């Protein structure tokens, strides 16, 4: 290390005390005299007040990396941190990937590598050195290695961002030094575990000994097994020599012999498909996601383009292998069949196609799927082809995900053609491809008419870019246009296929979010947009810009019943967001009279339980197979003496604001359990009782004791109580949640994940909570027959949940089409207005009595709902 590096300070930022200590010790051993150790950004700012420019900044990233990214961005604003190199340290449990680190980060390592790699990474940053992949040499010996020149692809890029599963191995110690993200992801083993195991436990070579494989290091593929969370993965490995941190090391790449895709991984892919945008720009990213996570070797998307010519056009192609001379589309018989509407499923026997399809033969594919891309009229828009050089070991997992991806790609192609047609008719914005003001106003009127008929709630978001005029005036309109196109892509990535994004005027955009169940869903989208906009924009041949947005939100029908007033209120809320500092969002404020009424309702709510104004309603859950009642969900209602029925979407937030939700939630639990016990004794149906738990309740340390007390008092069998946890609650942000759930599960209670698919925590919940059942959110169910993407998500979610041994309940079943689709796709249970609305105690008891009389042959009379 140079003398200059020792004349300035080093900053360490880590919330974990043990990591701060480990980082400090690693740098202190090098003799650096000035090391600042901070818990967070506030602490760091105090330590750096008046300091000279730093030589190095080290920031620990955990979770999804948002907190670490914010720290890096804020540090860059401090004079002493402007030019200092930043190294990111990833804890083993972090979900952020190295490729997702912010651009100001110059290097990274895992927390388990602090002692061995931190100083080497700093030296690389200071010297600008890049680690290179070694070329094979004739008659290799353990000491020989050849570093590629700096003009070729560097080793770190391949290691960190490539598709292969890589290990760096110390041949002398026969230990793993480092595993790349793909290897950790596919094996399921943390980097700290891999580096602590002998190499003989990590890899078992089948045809040669470990010592010979390491000695030869000749890049030949050797049959082997690798340690994984599943036991061992069968495959093959290739070994080569590299220089790593100035030392002679070995790089080893492993490829699996089977598509060892697990249900939890597949559900994660589905969630990312759902949350991604439907723009052409996302096609390559989606293709790479499928290739990587589903263990495919080949994937291609074709557009039929019948209006232009009879020759299909390839949209995207990914191949995990050497460069090929690809046969033309007219020679690919499988492609022609799929474009003709045929579905080809050959999970094990793709070789039978090789005689007539040169592509299958060329690539040596043994597993192959070809799916037509269909629009809503079932016309063929294109084709999805996917294959593997090995048989699909889990076709029941791979195929549903590919069907979902096909619906996703079809929607992209349909949007592309719609935009092209709209441009021709003057209804789409020429720059962004979004609906213009004329088309948007027509769509909004249509949405309002549908909402009046169906009772739907939706939200209007008015998005205005902050200080956009300054960009146009200083950098020119060409740069401004690039910014608008980039903003369009970010807005599209924030919403679902059923939502609408339009360019209203200049730098103003409008978003309509359909089928809103909870206002929190809208606020999450608004928060997501604000965060996406905060990330710097990297323009072609231009400067890096940061463009923020202010968002105003109004709701139908609460804020207005017509389009003009809805837009007016959203516009007013947007200006309120700007007046509060920009770069945020605001919901349209209610009138002073409404504020006064809210205050009065909060006061009234304190006495609602004692005054007998709160009611527990019950909605039956129906077996999809028999259509008999198998369970019920307890739902809270408030009957105000003057105002009448007040919806839970309105008063539940008031209860949470005032803290009353804890006592009210306990009252609901006691009332429902007591009633369920009485019905069980009278009718003997063993009906499962579902009770919702709010985020506030879940954070109460005495929740398990309260539930145990209620069960003892009521006498209800714990096996009949199912506690529902909404997916929007963050596992990390809710103290005591995991501990409470484990204790409740040990009591014998069942756990259900409510509103599944609406939050970002789908995979996290399935992995960490002892859940017995998932409830598919009604926003997806209502789109059955409307949105192919949501249909595919529902279909694949049911399949994956069953493979994870979870039951599935579909909420919001309202029409016969919903029932037929869900039954055809083997959903276990159904809940919705098609069967029965939520009923008060007396109505639900009458329903159970009618059921009993029906089964006894006395006939069934009408049940009032």
Residue pairs with C-beta under 8 A, 6 or more apart in sequence:
1 30
1 119
1 122
1 123
1 126
2 126
4 55
5 32
5 55
5 56
5 126
6 31
6 32
6 33
6 55
7 55
8 34
8 52
8 53
8 54
8 55
9 34
9 35
9 36
9 51
9 52
9 54
9 55
9 80
10 27
10 32
10 34
10 35
10 36
10 54
10 55
10 56
10 57
10 58
11 36
11 38
11 44
11 47
11 48
11 54
11 56
11 57
11 58
11 75
11 81
11 84
12 20
12 23
12 24
12 27
12 35
12 36
12 37
12 38
12 58
13 38
13 39
13 40
13 41
13 44
13 57
13 58
13 59
13 60
13 71
13 75
14 20
14 23
14 37
14 38
14 39
14 58
14 59
14 60
14 89
15 39
15 40
15 60
15 62
16 60
16 62
16 91
19 60
19 89
19 91
19 111
19 114
20 37
20 39
22 111
22 114
22 115
23 37
23 58
23 60
23 89
23 114
23 118
24 35
24 37
26 114
26 115
26 118
26 119
27 35
27 118
27 119
28 35
30 119
36 44
36 47
36 48
36 51
38 44
38 47
40 71
41 70
41 71
41 74
41 75
44 71
44 75
44 78
45 78
48 54
48 78
48 80
48 81
51 80
52 80
53 79
53 80
53 81
53 82
53 83
53 84
54 80
54 81
54 84
55 84
56 84
56 85
56 87
56 122
56 125
57 72
57 75
57 81
57 84
57 85
57 86
57 87
58 86
58 87
58 89
58 118
59 68
59 71
59 72
59 75
59 86
59 87
59 88
59 89
59 105
60 68
60 88
60 89
60 91
60 111
61 67
61 68
61 69
61 88
61 89
61 90
61 91
61 94
61 96
61 101
62 68
62 90
62 91
62 93
62 94
63 94
63 95
63 96
63 732
64 94
64 95
64 96
65 94
65 95
65 96
65 100
65 101
66 531
68 88
68 96
69 101
69 102
72 86
72 88
72 102
72 104
72 105
73 102
73 104
75 81
75 86
76 82
76 104
85 106
85 107
85 122
85 125
85 126
86 104
86 105
86 106
87 105
87 106
87 107
87 108
87 109
87 118
87 121
87 122
87 125
88 101
88 105
88 107
88 108
88 109
89 108
89 109
89 110
89 111
89 114
89 118
90 96
90 98
90 108
90 109
90 110
90 111
91 110
91 111
92 110
92 111
92 112
92 190
92 191
92 192
93 190
97 181
98 108
98 160
98 161
98 181
99 160
99 161
99 181
101 108
103 536
103 538
106 125
107 121
107 122
107 124
107 125
108 121
108 160
109 117
109 118
109 121
110 178
110 191
110 192
111 192
112 190
112 191
112 192
112 195
113 178
113 191
113 195
116 177
116 245
117 178
117 245
120 245
120 246
123 129
124 130
124 131
130 150
130 154
130 155
130 156
131 154
131 155
131 156
131 242
131 243
131 244
131 245
132 147
132 148
132 149
132 150
132 152
132 154
132 155
132 242
132 243
133 148
133 152
133 153
133 154
133 155
133 158
133 240
133 242
133 251
134 145
134 146
134 147
134 148
134 240
134 241
134 242
134 243
134 251
135 146
135 148
136 218
136 219
136 240
137 144
137 145
137 146
137 241
140 216
140 217
140 218
140 241
142 171
142 215
142 248
143 248
144 241
145 241
145 242
145 243
145 248
147 243
148 154
155 242
155 244
155 251
158 164
158 166
159 166
159 168
159 180
159 251
160 180
160 181
162 180
162 182
163 182
163 288
163 291
163 292
163 320
164 180
164 182
164 253
164 254
164 255
165 180
165 182
165 183
165 186
165 187
165 253
165 254
165 255
165 256
166 179
166 180
166 182
166 183
166 251
166 252
166 253
167 176
167 178
167 179
167 180
167 183
167 194
167 202
167 251
167 252
167 253
167 254
168 176
168 177
168 178
168 179
168 242
168 244
168 249
168 250
168 251
168 252
169 175
169 176
169 177
169 199
169 214
169 239
169 249
169 250
169 251
169 252
170 176
170 177
170 247
170 249
170 250
171 214
171 215
171 248
171 249
171 250
174 198
174 199
174 200
174 210
174 214
175 195
175 198
175 199
176 194
176 195
176 197
176 199
176 202
177 195
177 244
177 249
178 191
178 195
178 244
179 187
179 189
179 191
179 194
179 195
182 292
183 194
183 254
184 190
184 191
184 194
186 228
186 233
186 256
186 260
186 295
187 194
187 226
187 227
187 228
187 229
187 233
188 228
188 229
188 230
189 227
189 228
189 229
194 202
197 227
199 210
200 210
201 227
202 226
202 227
203 210
203 224
203 225
203 226
203 227
203 237
203 252
203 254
204 224
204 225
204 226
204 232
205 213
205 222
205 223
205 224
205 237
206 222
206 223
206 224
206 225
207 222
207 223
208 216
208 222
213 222
213 237
213 239
214 239
214 250
216 239
217 239
217 240
217 241
217 250
218 239
218 240
219 238
219 239
219 240
220 238
221 236
221 237
221 238
221 255
222 236
222 237
222 238
222 239
223 235
223 236
224 235
224 236
224 237
224 254
225 232
225 233
225 234
225 235
226 232
226 233
226 235
226 237
226 254
228 260
230 260
230 262
233 254
233 256
233 257
233 258
233 260
234 256
234 257
234 258
235 254
235 255
235 256
235 257
235 258
236 254
236 255
236 257
237 252
237 253
237 254
237 255
238 252
238 253
239 250
239 251
239 252
240 250
240 251
240 252
241 248
241 249
241 250
241 251
242 249
242 250
242 251
243 249
244 251
256 295
256 390
257 390
258 295
258 390
258 391
258 392
258 393
259 294
259 295
259 296
259 367
259 388
259 390
259 391
259 392
259 393
259 394
259 398
260 295
260 393
260 394
261 293
261 294
261 295
261 394
261 397
261 398
261 401
262 394
262 397
263 397
263 800
263 801
263 803
263 804
264 763
264 766
264 767
264 800
264 804
265 293
266 293
266 294
266 397
266 398
266 400
266 401
266 796
266 800
267 762
267 763
267 766
267 797
267 800
267 801
267 804
268 293
268 762
268 763
269 289
269 290
269 293
269 294
269 401
270 401
270 404
270 793
270 796
270 797
270 800
271 757
271 760
271 762
271 763
272 289
273 286
273 289
273 404
273 405
273 408
273 789
273 793
274 496
274 757
274 789
274 793
275 493
275 760
276 282
276 285
276 286
276 408
276 493
277 489
277 492
277 493
277 494
277 495
278 408
278 411
278 412
278 415
278 492
278 497
278 789
279 412
279 415
279 488
279 489
279 492
279 493
280 315
280 412
280 416
281 489
282 412
282 493
283 301
283 315
283 316
283 409
283 412
284 316
286 405
286 408
286 409
287 299
287 301
287 316
287 317
287 318
288 318
290 296
290 299
290 386
290 401
290 402
290 405
291 297
291 299
291 318
291 320
294 386
294 398
294 401
294 402
295 388
296 320
296 386
296 387
296 388
297 319
297 320
297 321
297 363
297 365
297 387
297 388
297 389
298 318
298 319
298 320
298 363
298 365
298 385
298 386
298 387
298 388
299 316
299 317
299 318
299 384
299 385
299 386
299 387
300 314
300 316
300 317
300 318
300 383
300 384
300 385
300 386
301 314
301 315
301 316
301 317
301 373
301 382
301 383
301 384
301 385
301 409
302 312
302 313
302 314
302 315
302 329
302 335
302 339
302 382
302 383
302 384
302 385
303 312
303 313
303 314
303 315
303 381
303 382
303 413
304 312
304 339
304 380
304 381
304 382
304 383
305 311
305 312
305 313
311 329
311 330
312 329
312 335
312 339
312 382
312 383
314 329
315 382
315 409
315 413
317 326
319 363
321 363
324 362
324 363
326 359
326 362
327 358
327 359
327 362
329 335
329 336
330 336
331 358
331 359
332 357
332 358
332 359
333 353
333 356
333 357
334 344
334 353
334 357
334 359
334 360
334 368
334 370
334 385
335 359
335 370
335 383
335 385
337 344
337 370
338 344
338 370
338 371
338 372
338 383
338 384
338 385
339 372
339 380
339 382
339 383
340 380
341 372
341 380
342 370
342 372
343 370
343 371
343 372
344 353
344 368
344 369
344 370
344 371
345 369
345 395
345 399
346 352
346 353
346 367
346 368
346 369
347 367
347 368
347 369
347 391
347 392
347 395
347 398
347 399
348 366
348 367
348 391
348 392
348 395
349 366
350 360
350 365
350 366
350 367
350 368
350 387
351 360
351 365
351 366
353 360
353 368
354 360
354 361
355 361
359 365
360 368
360 387
363 387
363 389
364 389
365 387
365 388
365 389
366 388
366 389
366 390
366 391
367 387
367 388
367 390
367 391
367 392
367 395
367 398
368 385
368 386
368 387
368 388
369 384
369 385
369 386
369 387
369 398
369 399
369 402
370 383
370 384
370 385
370 386
371 383
371 384
371 402
371 403
371 406
372 380
372 382
372 383
372 384
372 406
373 380
373 381
373 382
373 383
373 384
373 406
373 409
373 410
373 413
374 380
374 381
374 406
374 410
374 788
375 381
375 410
375 414
376 414
376 788
381 410
381 413
381 414
381 417
382 409
382 410
382 413
384 402
384 405
384 406
384 409
386 402
392 398
392 399
396 799
396 803
397 799
397 800
397 803
400 795
400 796
400 799
400 800
401 796
403 792
403 795
403 796
404 789
404 792
404 793
404 795
404 796
406 792
407 788
407 789
407 791
407 792
408 789
408 792
410 788
411 497
411 788
411 789
419 428
419 433
422 428
422 435
422 439
423 430
423 433
426 436
426 438
427 435
427 436
427 438
427 439
428 434
428 435
428 436
428 439
429 435
429 436
429 503
431 481
431 484
431 485
431 503
432 484
432 485
432 488
432 503
433 488
434 488
434 501
434 502
434 503
434 509
435 443
435 500
435 501
435 502
435 503
436 502
436 503
437 502
437 503
437 504
437 505
439 502
440 500
440 502
440 504
440 510
441 563
443 500
443 502
443 512
444 460
444 512
444 563
444 566
444 567
445 563
447 458
447 500
447 512
447 514
448 556
448 561
448 562
448 563
450 456
451 457
451 458
451 556
451 557
456 514
456 515
456 516
457 515
457 516
457 517
457 555
457 556
457 557
457 558
458 512
458 513
458 514
458 515
458 516
458 555
458 556
459 512
459 513
459 516
459 519
459 522
459 553
459 554
459 555
459 556
460 510
460 511
460 512
460 553
460 554
460 555
460 556
460 566
460 567
460 570
461 510
461 511
461 512
461 513
461 522
461 525
461 526
461 529
461 551
461 552
461 553
461 570
461 585
462 504
462 508
462 509
462 510
462 551
462 552
462 553
462 554
462 567
462 570
462 571
462 573
462 574
463 491
463 508
463 509
463 510
463 511
463 529
463 549
463 550
463 551
463 574
464 507
464 508
464 509
464 549
464 550
464 551
464 574
464 578
465 483
465 487
465 507
465 547
465 548
465 549
466 547
466 548
466 549
466 550
466 578
466 582
466 583
467 582
468 480
468 483
468 506
468 507
468 547
469 507
471 479
471 480
471 483
471 545
471 547
472 479
472 480
475 542
475 543
479 539
479 542
479 543
479 545
482 537
482 539
482 540
482 542
483 537
483 539
483 545
483 547
484 503
484 507
486 537
486 539
487 509
487 533
487 547
487 549
488 501
488 503
488 509
490 529
490 532
490 533
491 501
491 509
491 511
491 529
492 501
493 532
494 511
494 525
494 528
494 529
494 532
495 501
495 511
495 513
495 525
496 514
496 787
496 789
496 790
497 787
497 789
497 790
498 514
498 515
498 783
498 786
498 787
498 790
499 511
499 512
499 513
499 514
500 510
500 511
500 512
500 514
501 509
501 510
501 511
502 509
502 510
502 511
503 509
504 510
510 567
510 570
511 525
513 521
513 522
513 525
515 778
515 779
515 782
515 783
516 522
516 555
516 779
517 755
517 758
517 777
517 778
517 779
518 649
518 728
518 755
519 555
519 587
519 649
519 653
520 728
521 728
521 758
521 779
522 553
522 555
523 553
523 585
523 587
524 728
524 759
526 551
526 553
526 585
527 585
529 549
529 551
529 585
530 548
530 549
530 551
530 583
530 584
530 585
533 547
533 548
533 549
533 583
534 546
534 548
534 583
535 546
536 544
536 545
536 546
537 544
537 545
537 546
537 547
538 544
539 545
548 582
548 583
549 583
550 574
550 575
550 577
550 578
550 582
550 583
550 584
550 585
551 573
551 574
551 577
551 584
551 585
551 586
552 569
552 570
552 571
552 572
552 573
552 574
552 575
552 576
552 577
552 585
552 586
552 587
552 588
553 570
553 573
553 585
553 586
553 587
553 588
554 560
554 566
554 567
554 569
554 570
554 573
554 587
554 588
555 587
555 588
556 566
559 565
559 566
559 569
559 588
560 566
560 568
560 569
569 588
570 588
572 588
573 585
573 586
573 587
573 588
573 589
574 586
576 586
576 589
577 584
577 585
577 586
580 586
590 598
598 654
601 640
601 646
601 651
601 654
602 654
602 657
602 658
604 640
605 638
605 651
605 654
605 655
605 658
605 660
606 658
606 660
608 614
608 638
609 663
609 664
609 667
611 641
613 638
613 639
613 640
613 641
614 636
614 637
614 638
614 639
614 664
614 667
614 668
615 636
615 637
615 638
615 639
615 840
615 841
616 634
616 635
616 636
616 637
616 668
616 671
616 672
616 675
616 841
617 634
617 635
617 636
617 637
617 838
617 839
617 840
617 844
618 632
618 633
618 634
618 635
618 672
618 675
618 838
618 839
618 840
618 841
618 844
619 632
619 633
619 635
619 831
619 836
619 837
619 838
619 839
620 629
620 631
620 632
620 831
620 835
620 836
620 844
620 847
621 629
621 630
621 631
621 632
621 633
621 688
621 690
621 809
621 829
621 830
621 831
622 628
622 629
622 630
622 829
622 830
622 831
622 835
623 629
623 630
623 828
623 829
623 830
624 819
624 822
624 823
624 826
624 827
624 828
624 829
624 830
625 823
627 835
628 851
629 685
629 687
629 847
629 848
629 851
630 687
630 688
630 829
631 687
631 688
631 689
631 690
631 722
631 829
632 676
632 687
632 688
632 689
632 690
632 844
633 689
633 690
633 691
633 692
633 724
633 831
633 838
634 668
634 671
634 672
634 689
634 690
634 691
634 692
635 648
635 692
635 838
636 648
636 652
636 664
636 668
637 645
637 648
637 838
637 840
638 645
638 646
638 648
638 651
639 645
639 646
640 646
652 661
652 694
654 660
655 661
655 664
656 694
656 695
656 696
659 696
661 694
661 696
661 697
662 696
662 697
662 700
665 693
665 694
665 696
665 697
666 706
666 710
668 691
669 691
669 706
669 707
669 710
670 710
670 713
670 714
672 689
672 691
673 689
673 691
673 710
673 711
673 713
673 714
673 716
673 721
674 713
674 714
674 716
675 841
676 687
676 689
676 714
676 716
676 720
676 721
677 714
677 715
677 716
679 685
679 687
679 845
679 848
680 686
680 687
680 716
680 717
680 720
682 848
683 848
683 852
685 848
686 720
687 720
688 720
688 721
688 722
688 750
689 716
689 720
689 721
689 722
690 722
690 723
690 724
690 752
691 721
691 722
691 723
691 724
692 724
692 726
692 754
693 703
693 723
693 724
693 725
695 726
695 729
695 734
697 703
698 725
698 729
698 734
698 736
698 737
698 740
699 734
699 735
699 736
699 737
700 706
700 736
700 740
701 736
701 740
703 736
703 740
703 744
704 740
704 743
704 744
704 747
707 721
707 723
707 744
707 747
707 749
708 747
711 718
711 721
711 747
717 748
718 747
718 748
718 749
719 748
719 749
719 750
721 749
721 750
722 749
722 750
722 751
722 752
722 772
722 773
723 744
723 749
723 750
723 751
723 752
724 752
724 753
724 754
724 775
725 737
725 741
725 751
725 752
725 753
725 754
725 765
725 769
725 771
726 753
726 754
726 755
726 759
727 753
727 754
727 755
727 756
727 757
727 758
727 759
727 761
727 762
727 765
728 755
728 758
728 759
728 761
729 737
729 759
729 761
730 761
731 737
731 738
731 761
731 764
731 765
731 768
731 769
738 768
738 769
741 751
741 769
741 770
742 770
744 751
745 751
745 770
750 772
750 773
751 769
751 770
751 771
751 772
751 773
752 771
752 772
752 773
752 774
752 775
752 809
753 765
753 766
753 769
753 771
753 773
753 774
753 775
754 775
755 775
755 777
756 762
756 774
756 775
756 776
756 777
756 797
757 776
757 777
757 780
757 793
757 797
758 777
758 779
765 771
766 774
766 804
766 806
771 806
772 806
772 807
773 806
773 807
773 808
773 809
774 797
774 801
774 806
774 807
774 808
774 809
775 808
775 809
775 810
775 811
775 831
776 794
776 797
776 798
776 808
776 809
776 810
776 811
776 827
777 811
777 812
778 811
778 812
778 832
779 790
779 812
780 790
780 793
780 794
781 794
781 810
781 811
781 812
781 813
781 818
781 822
781 832
782 812
782 814
782 818
783 790
783 791
784 790
784 791
784 794
784 817
784 818
784 821
784 822
785 791
785 815
785 817
785 818
785 821
791 821
794 810
794 821
794 822
794 825
795 825
797 808
798 808
798 822
798 825
798 826
798 827
799 825
801 807
801 808
802 808
802 826
807 828
807 829
808 827
808 828
808 829
809 827
809 828
809 829
809 830
809 831
810 818
810 822
810 827
810 829
810 830
810 831
810 832
811 831
811 832
812 818
812 831
812 832
813 819
813 822
813 830
813 831
813 832
813 833
813 834
813 835
814 832
814 833
814 834
815 834
816 834
818 832
818 834
819 830
819 834
822 830
836 847
836 863
836 865
837 865
839 847
839 865
843 863
843 864
843 865
846 863
847 863
850 860
850 861
850 863
851 860
853 859
853 860
854 860
